[in-house]
Amino acid sequence: MIELIPAIDLLDGKCVRLQKGDYKSKKIYNDNPVEVAKMFEDYGLQRLHVVDLNGAASHHVENYRILNMIAARTSLAIDFGGGIKSDEDLIIAFENGAQQVTIGSIAVTNPGLFDKWFSCYGREKIILGADVKNYKIAVNGWTEESDCELFPFLDSYLPKGVERVICTDIDRDGMLEGPNIDLYKEILAKYPTLHLIASGGVSSIEDVKALDKAGIPAVIIGKALYENKITLQDLEKL
């Protein structure tokens, strides 16, 4: 059964969603992210994906106080990303309740630092972020497209022991147009033991079922929940 991971994206302390990572497209859904997290927990969900959008843009973690409050007031296992660019940022994330961190930009721009963190904290704590547009990895809150291609990028890290990868199709993120199942199938065909976490485009419970049928281990669901395209009651029935 596919693992269901709701998402909370934080901007200026509020729960928001963007379209294709465009900050100008922000839509505020709730002023109280802790309330949203508790609602997810009440419906039996066990994990939470939290993104610090301020941090992603400013290159250092900003919304750590909200992370701390979510961790203190729920028992959700939180993976946290956005703005983790230094040892200090990483420590802040873990000290404020993140059980895992998602590292994307640094894995592209400073592989040595990623390797150090991975060696120090291990595969259970570090998730590799692979946010792609036309098979190229985007960095710094998706504001920049790198020259790094998806499969050479994965080839460089998976032999080192990386087991968990969040792959977001940027062109589908926040668009409610369906996930890029073909991309995820392509990844798993090459790396069949990878714990791949699909992200971007989920628009209905049928999309979730299709990902499950394709053998995708986990999926992050964001806008579809906030727009009631998928209800928490729907998830209970899976």
C-alpha positions in Angstrom: 0.0 0.0 0.0 1.3 3.4 -1.0 2.4 5.7 1.9 0.4 8.9 2.1 2.2 12.1 3.2 0.4 15.4 3.5 2.3 18.5 2.8 2.5 21.9 4.6 4.3 24.7 2.8 5.2 27.6 5.0 5.4 31.2 3.8 5.5 34.0 6.3 4.2 31.6 8.9 1.1 30.6 7.0 0.0 27.5 5.2 0.2 28.2 1.5 0.4 26.5 -1.9 2.2 27.7 -5.0 1.9 26.8 -8.7 5.1 25.4 -10.2 7.0 27.0 -7.4 6.1 30.5 -8.4 6.0 32.6 -5.3 3.7 35.2 -7.0 1.0 32.5 -7.3 0.8 31.9 -3.6 -2.6 31.1 -2.1 -3.1 31.2 1.6 -5.1 28.3 3.0 -4.7 28.6 6.8 -3.0 31.1 9.1 -2.4 28.3 11.6 -0.2 25.5 10.2 -0.3 23.7 13.6 -4.1 23.4 13.3 -3.7 21.9 9.8 -1.1 19.4 11.1 -3.3 18.3 14.0 -6.2 17.7 11.5 -4.0 15.4 9.4 -3.0 13.5 12.6 -6.6 13.2 13.7 -7.4 11.3 10.5 -4.7 8.8 11.2 -1.9 10.1 9.0 1.5 9.5 10.5 3.9 11.5 8.4 4.2 15.2 7.3 6.2 16.9 4.7 7.0 20.5 5.7 8.7 23.0 3.3 10.1 26.3 4.5 9.4 28.5 1.4 10.9 31.5 3.0 14.0 29.5 3.8 14.2 28.2 0.2 14.3 31.7 -1.1 16.6 33.2 1.5 19.1 30.3 1.7 18.7 29.7 5.5 16.0 28.1 7.6 13.4 30.6 8.8 10.2 28.9 9.8 11.8 26.7 12.5 9.5 28.0 15.3 6.4 26.7 13.4 8.3 23.4 12.9 8.9 23.3 16.6 5.2 23.9 17.4 4.0 21.2 15.0 6.5 18.7 16.4 5.5 19.6 20.0 1.8 19.4 19.5 1.5 16.3 17.2 3.2 12.9 17.0 3.6 13.2 13.3 7.0 12.1 11.8 8.1 15.3 10.1 10.5 15.6 7.2 11.6 19.2 6.7 13.1 21.0 3.7 13.8 24.5 2.4 16.7 26.7 3.3 19.0 24.0 4.7 22.3 25.3 3.4 24.7 25.0 6.3 25.6 22.9 9.4 23.7 25.4 11.5 20.5 25.1 9.4 20.7 21.3 9.7 21.1 21.4 13.4 18.2 23.9 13.7 15.9 21.6 11.7 16.7 18.6 13.9 16.6 20.5 17.2 13.2 21.9 16.4 11.6 18.5 15.7 12.4 17.3 12.2 12.9 13.6 12.2 14.2 13.7 8.6 15.4 16.5 6.3 15.2 16.8 2.6 18.3 18.1 0.9 18.1 19.2 -2.7 20.1 22.3 -3.6 23.2 21.4 -1.6 23.3 18.0 -3.2 23.8 19.8 -6.5 25.9 22.8 -5.5 28.0 21.3 -2.7 28.1 17.5 -3.0 30.9 17.3 -0.4 28.7 18.9 2.2 25.9 16.6 1.4 28.2 13.6 1.7 29.4 14.8 5.1 25.8 15.2 6.4 24.8 11.8 5.0 27.9 10.2 6.6 27.1 11.9 9.9 23.3 11.4 10.1 22.7 8.4 7.9 20.1 7.2 5.4 17.3 7.2 7.9 17.6 11.0 8.5 18.6 12.3 5.1 16.2 12.3 2.1 17.6 13.3 -1.3 15.5 16.0 -3.0 15.3 15.7 -6.8 13.0 18.4 -8.1 13.0 18.3 -11.9 11.9 20.3 -14.9 12.5 18.6 -18.2 14.8 16.1 -16.5 17.0 18.8 -15.0 17.4 19.5 -11.3 16.2 22.9 -10.1 17.7 24.5 -7.0 17.2 27.4 -4.6 13.4 27.1 -4.2 13.1 26.2 -7.9 14.2 29.7 -8.9 17.2 28.3 -10.8 17.6 25.4 -13.2 20.9 23.6 -12.8 22.8 21.8 -15.6 22.5 18.6 -13.5 20.5 15.9 -15.3 18.2 13.7 -13.2 19.6 10.3 -13.9 23.3 11.2 -13.6 22.3 13.0 -10.4 20.7 9.9 -9.0 23.6 7.8 -10.3 26.0 9.9 -8.2 24.2 9.4 -4.9 22.4 6.1 -4.8 25.6 4.0 -4.8 26.6 5.9 -1.7 23.7 4.5 0.2 20.9 7.0 -0.3 17.6 5.1 -0.1 14.9 7.8 0.0 14.3 10.3 -2.8 11.5 12.9 -3.1 11.1 13.6 -6.8 8.8 16.5 -7.7 7.8 17.3 -11.3 7.9 21.1 -11.1 5.7 21.6 -14.1 2.9 19.7 -12.4 3.3 20.9 -8.9 0.2 22.8 -7.6 -1.5 22.4 -11.0 -3.9 19.6 -10.1 -3.2 18.0 -13.5 -2.2 14.5 -12.4 1.2 13.2 -11.4 4.0 12.2 -13.9 3.6 8.5 -13.5 5.7 7.7 -16.5 8.6 9.6 -14.9 8.3 7.6 -11.6 8.0 4.3 -13.5 11.2 5.2 -15.4 13.0 5.9 -12.1 11.9 2.7 -10.5 12.7 0.7 -13.6 16.3 1.8 -13.1 16.4 1.7 -9.3 13.8 -0.9 -8.3 14.7 -0.9 -4.6 14.5 2.9 -4.2 12.1 4.3 -1.7 10.7 6.9 -4.2 8.4 9.6 -2.9 6.3 11.1 -5.7 5.4 14.7 -5.5 3.5 17.1 -7.8 0.2 17.1 -9.6 -1.9 14.8 -7.6 -5.5 15.9 -8.2 -7.8 13.0 -7.1 -8.0 9.8 -5.2 -7.7 8.0 -8.6 -4.3 9.6 -9.1 -3.2 8.1 -5.7 -4.6 4.7 -6.8 -2.7 4.9 -10.1 0.5 5.6 -8.3 -0.1 2.7 -6.0 -0.8 0.4 -8.9 2.5 1.5 -10.5 4.3 0.4 -7.4 5.3 3.9 -6.2 6.2 3.5 -2.5 5.0 6.9 -1.3 3.2 10.1 -2.4 3.1 13.7 -1.1 -0.3 15.3 -1.4 -0.7 19.0 -1.1 -3.1 21.2 -3.0 -5.6 18.4 -3.7 -6.2 18.2 0.0 -6.5 22.0 0.5 -8.9 22.3 -2.5 -11.0 19.3 -1.3 -10.2 17.4 -4.5 -9.2 14.7 -2.1 -10.8 14.5 1.3 -9.3 13.1 4.4 -12.2 10.7 4.5 -11.1 9.5 1.0 -7.7 8.7 2.4 -9.2 6.7 5.3 -10.8 4.3 2.7 -7.6 3.4 0.9 
